[in-house]
Amino acid sequence: EHLRICPQEYTCCTTEMEDKLSQQSKLEFENLVEETSHFVRTTFVSRHKKFDEFFRELLENAEKSLNDMFVRTYGMLYMQNSEVFQDLFTELKRYYTGGNVNLEEMLNDFWARLLERMFQLINPQYHFSEDYLECVSKYTDQLKPFGDVPRKLKIQVTRAFIAARTFVQGLTVGREVANRVSKVSLTKKRKDGHYKQ
């Protein structure tokens, strides 16, 4: 009458035996779940690490090659204004790592800043107020000083970064799910049909 698992009829099973068997099966089950989920967890961790390293390296190489090319082409003129490009890459990295960055706005700001800077460099004999420069950048879409490059670049960068960020976040979520599954605890079915921890 005190048995919870074994049949209530005549049996050699005791409460102590039931407890030992219950503990043993719980331990075996948890070990099995741990072993099985270990492969999944390590796969997510290694894929996340590889992709993250790969994408960060791509970003670093792009920034370095752009910088080297502009230094060779424009020399001091570029070096004195290179923070415009450095800020662009800083914001791209911040977006990739989950920062609260609106890609489209950030790219629009980059082109507006670049236009303002170039406008000043092309017309060094004049001094332009902030309001005037802001007005110039408002008409970027109509004037198209950089041709169709901003639109094309915006599409390519947005697609690439949204995909990369989503993928790397998905790998992180996958790892977390696998971690939680590996720590799942057994439940016992009560006689009333409900489950308890």
N, C-alpha and C positions, 0 to 999 in steps of 0.2 A: 504493500500500500504506500510505501514511501518512495518507490521508484518513479523516476520521471521519464526515462527513455525505454528501459527494458519492459517486456510484457508483464502485466500484473499477475498472470497465472504462476504456476510453479516454475521457478527459475533459480539458477545458481548465482545470478547476478545480485550484487549488493550495491547499496548507495555509494560506498567507497569505490567500488569498481566502476560504477557509472561516472563518478567524478574524474577518475583517472583516465578513462577512455575519452571522456569529453575534453579534458585538457590536452590529451595526446592528439586527438583529431583536430582540435583547434590549432595546435602548434604546427602540425603537418600542413594544414590548409594555409596558414599564414606564411610558412616557409615556401610553399609552392607558389603562392601569389607573389611573394618577394622575388623569387627566382625568375618567374615568368615576366614580371614587370621590370626587372632590372635591365633586360635587353632593350625594352622599349624606352626606358628612361635614358640609358646611355646613348641610344640612337638619336633621340631628340637633342641631348646635350651636345653630342659630337657634330650633328648637322648644324645646329645653331652656331656653334663655335666656328665651324668652317665657313659657313655662309657669311657670318658677321665679319670675320677676318677678310674674306674675299671682297665684300662690298666696301668695307672701310679702306682697303688697299686701293680699290678702284677710285674711290673719292680722293685719296691722297695723291695718287698718280695723276688724276685729272687736274687737280689744283696745281701740282708741281709743274706739269708739262705746260699748262696754260701760262703760269707765271714765267717759266723759262722762255717760252716763245715771245711773250710780251716784253720781257726785259731785253731780249735780242732785237726785237723789232722797234720798240719805242724808247728803250733806255730809261733815262732819268724821268722823262715825262710820265711813263707808266709807274715807275717806282714811287713817285711822289703821290700817286693816286691809287695805288694798289689795294688800299683798304676797302675800296668798293667791291673788289673781287674776293678779298679775304672774308668780308662780311657775308657775301653770298654763300661761300662754302661753309662758313660757320653755321648759318641758318639751315643749309641743306643737311648738315650733320645733326643738328638739333632736331630737325624733323624726323630723320631716320631713327634716331634714338628715342622717339616717342614724345618729343617736345611739342608744345602747343603752338604750332606754326601753320599758318594758312599758306600753302604752297603758291597758289595763284597770286595772292596779294603780295607775298614776299618777292616773287619774280617780277611782278609789275613795279614794285618799289625799286628793285635792282635796276631795271631799264630806265626808270624815271631819274634815279640818282646818276646813272651813267650819262644820260642825256644832259642833265644839268651841268655835270662836271665837264663834259666835252664842249658844251655851249660856251662855258667860261674860258676853256683852253683855246678854242678857235677864235674867240673875240677878246684877247687879253687887254686890248686898249680901252675896254668898257668895264664899268663896275655895275653889276646887276644886283638888285635887291632880292631878298628871299621870295617876296611876293611875285616878282617878275619871273624868277626861275620856276616857281611853282606853277605859274600860268603856262609857261613853256611846256612843262612836263604833262600838264592836263591835256594838251593837244597832241600828245605822242601818237595816239591811234590815227588821227587825221593826217599828221605830217609824215609819219612812218620814216623817221630818220635812219632807222636800221633795216629798212625794207621789211621783208616777211620773216626775218630771223627770230624776233621775239616770239611770234605766234608759234612757229615750228618748234623752237626750243622749249617753250612752255609745255606743249603737248608731249614732247619726248621726255622731258624731265619729270613732269607730273606722272606720266604712266610708269616710268622706271621706279620712281621713289615710292609711289603708292604701293606698287607690287612688292618692292623690297621690304618696306616697313610692315606690310600685312603678312608677308611670308615669315619674317623673323619673329613677329609677335605670335603668329600661329605656332611656330616651333616652341616658343616659350610656354604658351598655353598647353600644348601637348605634353611638355615635360611636367608641368604642374598637375595635369590630370593624371598622368602616370604615377606621380609621387603620391597623390591622394589615394589612388586605387591600391597602391602597394601597402598603404597603412589602413586599409579597410578592416573593420572588426566584424567578427561573426555575430549573427543574430540567432536567437533561439525562438522556436515556434512554441507558443504557449498552448495549453489545451483549449483555450477559447478561440484559437485560430489567428490571434494577433502575434506580432513579432516584438521581441524586446532585445536590448543589447546584451 
